[in-house]
Amino acid sequence: MIMPITLEEIRRFLGRSLQDPYGRTFGKVVGISANLKDEITGVGIEVGNGEFVQCPGDRVKISADTLVLAPTWKVEAEEFRKEFDVVTRRLRALDELFSVGDIQKDVYEDMRKQHEDAINELKSKRKSILDTLSQRSSTLNTQLRQLQTHLAGNKMFHASGEFDDQSYKAVSDAIDTGLVRAMAERKEVDSIFGYLSKLDSSSSTVPASAIQTPIAAPSPTPSAPNQPKDQVMVLHVRET
């Protein structure tokens, strides 16, 4: 279980910048909300141009001396993975216990239905996450294309003598950093998208119809006594 960040831990970041997991500056921390246990429930962030957003406390973590804000899609995907893993493991355990007669049928059916309902809710959640990941991947592809276009244009202007070396190096370094960070996020987005796309909750558990009610093994039927076989008399004839 991940322990929530406390006010004591995070207050030193007030007024400082926070980053996303890929090293991009997201904004500046301008406010912190905490409950009576001093656990962080929200973070107020100035994202630029005078705009402010409020992010849930479970999206931030401290990494070394940096406050990191995880994207919404990443938090949702991780929560889904944990929930799916738990429900599928419990269903397999239920099926195994019932198959060997350790759980009564009516109790088994009630418990299995509860977990199947949870599976159906997770199916809807998975579809929503896949849609979000698809949109994010499309946005990142557009950003990468734009950065690559700018990089090519800068190379052209530098080669033609219209950009001096110092200016060209400064903008090239910025674009290279942007490309690395955008590609890192896209790689993770595509990886999670592939995992969720291949994940079929219905195939990860045994359907209830395939679980047979435990039946006591039949007692072995005693074999019929061996019938006496016809005896054959062999006569030996000796010539004199």
C-alpha positions as CSV (number, residue, x, y, z in Angstrom):
1,M,0.0,0.0,0.0
2,I,1.4,3.4,-1.0
3,M,1.5,5.8,1.9
4,P,0.0,9.3,1.2
5,I,2.4,12.2,1.2
6,T,2.1,14.4,4.3
7,L,2.0,18.2,4.6
8,E,5.3,18.0,6.4
9,E,7.0,16.3,3.4
10,I,5.5,18.5,0.7
11,R,5.4,22.0,2.2
12,R,9.0,22.7,1.1
13,F,7.9,22.6,-2.5
14,L,5.4,25.5,-2.1
15,G,6.3,28.2,-4.6
16,R,8.6,25.8,-6.6
17,S,8.1,24.1,-9.9
18,L,6.9,20.6,-10.3
19,Q,7.5,18.2,-13.2
20,D,5.9,15.4,-15.0
21,P,7.5,11.9,-15.0
22,Y,9.4,12.7,-18.2
23,G,11.2,15.8,-16.9
24,R,8.9,18.5,-18.4
25,T,8.0,21.4,-16.1
26,F,4.3,21.4,-15.5
27,G,3.8,24.5,-13.4
28,K,4.4,26.0,-10.0
29,V,3.0,24.9,-6.7
30,V,0.8,27.7,-5.3
31,G,-1.4,25.8,-2.8
32,I,-1.7,22.6,-0.8
33,S,-4.7,21.0,0.7
34,A,-4.5,18.4,3.6
35,N,-6.9,16.5,5.8
36,L,-6.9,16.3,9.6
37,K,-4.3,13.5,9.4
38,D,-2.0,15.9,7.5
39,E,-2.3,13.8,4.4
40,I,-2.2,15.7,1.1
41,T,-5.6,15.7,-0.7
42,G,-4.9,18.3,-3.4
43,V,-2.2,20.5,-4.9
44,G,-2.9,23.9,-6.5
45,I,-0.7,24.6,-9.6
46,E,-0.2,27.7,-11.7
47,V,0.3,26.3,-15.2
48,G,1.2,29.6,-16.9
49,N,-0.7,32.6,-18.3
50,G,-2.4,33.1,-15.0
51,E,-4.2,29.8,-15.2
52,F,-4.6,27.5,-12.1
53,V,-5.5,23.9,-11.8
54,Q,-6.3,21.7,-8.8
55,C,-4.8,18.2,-8.9
56,P,-5.7,15.3,-6.5
57,G,-3.0,14.5,-3.9
58,D,-2.6,10.9,-5.2
59,R,-1.2,12.2,-8.4
60,V,1.9,13.7,-6.8
61,K,5.0,12.0,-5.4
62,I,8.4,13.1,-4.3
63,S,11.4,11.9,-6.3
64,A,14.8,13.0,-4.9
65,D,14.4,16.8,-4.6
66,T,11.6,17.1,-7.2
67,L,7.9,17.0,-6.9
68,V,6.5,14.9,-9.7
69,L,2.9,15.1,-11.0
70,A,1.7,11.9,-12.7
71,P,-0.6,12.2,-15.8
72,T,-4.2,11.2,-15.2
73,W,-4.0,8.3,-17.7
74,K,-1.1,6.8,-15.8
75,V,-2.8,6.9,-12.4
76,E,-6.0,5.4,-13.9
77,A,-4.1,2.7,-15.7
78,E,-2.2,1.7,-12.6
79,E,-5.4,1.6,-10.5
80,F,-7.0,-0.6,-13.2
81,R,-4.1,-3.0,-13.3
82,K,-4.2,-3.5,-9.5
83,E,-8.0,-4.0,-9.4
84,F,-8.0,-6.4,-12.3
85,D,-5.2,-8.4,-10.8
86,V,-7.0,-8.7,-7.5
87,V,-10.4,-9.7,-8.9
88,T,-9.0,-12.3,-11.3
89,R,-6.9,-13.9,-8.6
90,R,-9.9,-14.1,-6.3
91,L,-12.0,-15.6,-9.0
92,R,-9.5,-18.3,-9.7
93,A,-9.2,-19.1,-6.0
94,L,-13.0,-19.4,-5.8
95,D,-13.2,-21.7,-8.7
96,E,-10.4,-23.9,-7.3
97,L,-12.0,-24.1,-3.9
98,F,-15.4,-25.0,-5.3
99,S,-14.0,-27.6,-7.6
100,V,-12.6,-29.5,-4.7
101,G,-15.7,-29.1,-2.6
102,D,-14.4,-26.6,0.0
103,I,-17.2,-24.1,-0.7
104,Q,-20.9,-24.7,-0.8
105,K,-22.6,-24.2,-4.1
106,D,-25.0,-21.3,-3.1
107,V,-22.2,-19.5,-1.3
108,Y,-19.9,-20.0,-4.3
109,E,-22.5,-18.6,-6.8
110,D,-23.1,-15.5,-4.6
111,M,-19.4,-14.7,-4.3
112,R,-18.7,-15.4,-7.9
113,K,-21.5,-13.1,-9.0
114,Q,-20.1,-10.3,-6.9
115,H,-16.7,-10.6,-8.6
116,E,-18.2,-11.0,-12.1
117,D,-20.0,-7.7,-11.5
118,A,-16.7,-6.1,-10.6
119,I,-15.2,-7.6,-13.8
120,N,-18.0,-6.0,-15.8
121,E,-17.3,-2.6,-14.2
122,L,-13.6,-3.0,-15.0
123,K,-14.5,-3.7,-18.7
124,S,-16.2,-0.3,-18.9
125,K,-13.3,1.4,-17.1
126,R,-10.8,-0.3,-19.5
127,K,-12.6,1.1,-22.5
128,S,-12.5,4.6,-21.1
129,I,-8.8,4.3,-20.4
130,L,-8.1,3.0,-23.9
131,D,-9.9,6.0,-25.4
132,T,-7.8,8.4,-23.2
133,L,-4.6,6.6,-24.2
134,S,-5.5,6.7,-27.9
135,Q,-6.1,10.5,-27.7
136,R,-2.9,11.1,-25.8
137,S,-0.9,9.0,-28.3
138,S,-2.4,11.0,-31.2
139,T,-1.5,14.3,-29.4
140,L,2.1,13.1,-28.8
141,N,2.5,12.0,-32.5
142,T,1.4,15.5,-33.5
143,Q,3.9,17.1,-31.1
144,L,6.7,14.9,-32.4
145,R,5.9,15.7,-36.0
146,Q,6.0,19.4,-35.2
147,L,9.3,19.2,-33.3
148,Q,10.8,17.2,-36.2
149,T,9.6,19.8,-38.7
150,H,11.1,22.6,-36.6
151,L,14.4,20.7,-36.3
152,A,14.6,20.2,-40.1
153,G,13.7,23.9,-40.7
154,N,16.4,25.0,-38.3
155,K,19.0,22.8,-40.0
156,M,18.1,24.3,-43.3
157,F,18.3,27.9,-42.0
158,H,21.6,27.1,-40.3
159,A,23.1,25.5,-43.4
160,S,22.0,28.5,-45.5
161,G,23.7,30.9,-43.1
162,E,20.4,32.5,-41.8
163,F,20.8,31.1,-38.3
164,D,24.1,31.7,-36.5
165,D,25.8,28.8,-34.6
166,Q,24.9,30.0,-31.1
167,S,21.2,30.4,-31.9
168,Y,21.1,27.1,-33.8
169,K,22.6,25.2,-31.0
170,A,20.3,26.7,-28.4
171,V,17.1,25.8,-30.3
172,S,18.5,22.4,-31.4
173,D,19.2,21.4,-27.8
174,A,15.7,22.5,-26.7
175,I,14.1,20.5,-29.6
176,D,16.2,17.4,-28.9
177,T,15.2,17.4,-25.2
178,G,11.6,17.8,-26.3
179,L,11.8,14.9,-28.7
180,V,13.4,12.6,-26.0
181,R,10.7,13.4,-23.5
182,A,7.8,13.1,-25.9
183,M,9.1,9.8,-27.2
184,A,9.5,8.5,-23.7
185,E,5.9,9.3,-22.9
186,R,4.6,7.9,-26.2
187,K,6.5,4.7,-25.6
188,E,4.9,4.3,-22.2
189,V,1.4,5.2,-23.5
190,D,1.7,2.7,-26.3
191,S,3.0,0.0,-24.0
192,I,0.0,0.4,-21.6
193,F,-2.4,0.6,-24.6
194,G,-1.0,-2.7,-25.9
195,Y,-1.3,-4.4,-22.5
196,L,-4.9,-3.2,-22.0
197,S,-5.9,-4.1,-25.6
198,K,-4.7,-7.7,-25.3
199,L,-6.3,-8.0,-21.8
200,D,-9.5,-9.9,-22.1
201,S,-11.1,-10.3,-18.7
202,S,-13.4,-13.0,-19.8
203,S,-10.6,-15.2,-20.9
204,S,-8.6,-14.7,-17.7
205,T,-11.1,-16.5,-15.5
206,V,-13.0,-19.8,-15.9
207,P,-16.7,-19.2,-16.8
208,A,-19.1,-20.4,-14.1
209,S,-20.7,-22.8,-16.6
210,A,-17.4,-24.6,-16.9
211,I,-17.2,-25.3,-13.2
212,Q,-18.7,-28.6,-12.3
213,T,-20.4,-29.3,-9.0
214,P,-18.1,-31.6,-7.0
215,I,-19.3,-35.2,-7.2
216,A,-18.1,-37.9,-4.9
217,A,-16.0,-40.4,-6.8
218,P,-18.0,-43.6,-7.4
219,S,-17.0,-46.6,-5.4
220,P,-15.3,-49.2,-7.5
221,T,-17.6,-51.9,-8.7
222,P,-16.4,-55.2,-7.5
223,S,-15.3,-57.3,-10.4
224,A,-17.2,-60.5,-11.0
225,P,-15.5,-63.7,-9.8
226,N,-13.5,-65.4,-12.5
227,Q,-15.5,-68.1,-14.2
228,P,-13.8,-71.5,-14.3
229,K,-12.4,-72.1,-17.7
230,D,-13.1,-75.3,-19.5
231,Q,-10.3,-77.8,-18.7
232,V,-8.6,-79.6,-21.5
233,M,-7.3,-83.1,-21.0
234,V,-4.2,-84.0,-23.0
235,L,-3.6,-87.7,-23.6
236,H,-0.1,-88.9,-24.4
237,V,0.0,-92.1,-26.5
238,R,3.1,-94.2,-26.4
239,E,3.9,-96.6,-29.2
240,T,5.0,-100.1,-28.2
